[in-house]
Amino acid sequence: MSLTDAEMATLESLEESLWKSETRFDLAHQEKVFAPDFFEFGRSGRKYTRDQLVKAERQPIKAKLPLQDFKIHPLDSKNVLITYISEVLYEELERANRCSVWSLTPDGWQLRFHQGTPIP
């Protein structure tokens, strides 16, 4: 799979949209972006379902953008693995290795899986 510059920009924009409060907590955006079978292994080690994330309360997200070391790894003709490092300010700055699996559907790109692993 070879992605165009426009497709790569779309995927980066979609991934970053999950780190912005105005899009991350927008129900219409979430319904479009999260695949029906989406799940996440959070940085905390907890597992989250699509339903849990869609119903999450709005809160500020203090993430550094653009995402550090952002890379797209094609898996096949309709799926990509995205990797990057997140830096988010909670009580202190927390860094994590992140990966997401996105699938190209008739409705556009949808997030199928996400995982965060703390960086000590």
Buried (B, 14 or more C-beta within 10 A) or exposed (E): EEBEEEBBEBBBEBBBBBBBEEBBBBEEBBEEBBBEEBBBBBBEEEEBEBEEBBEEEEEEBEBBEEBEEBEBEEEEEEBBBBBBBBBBEEEEEBBBBBBBBBBBEEEEBBBBBBBBEEEE
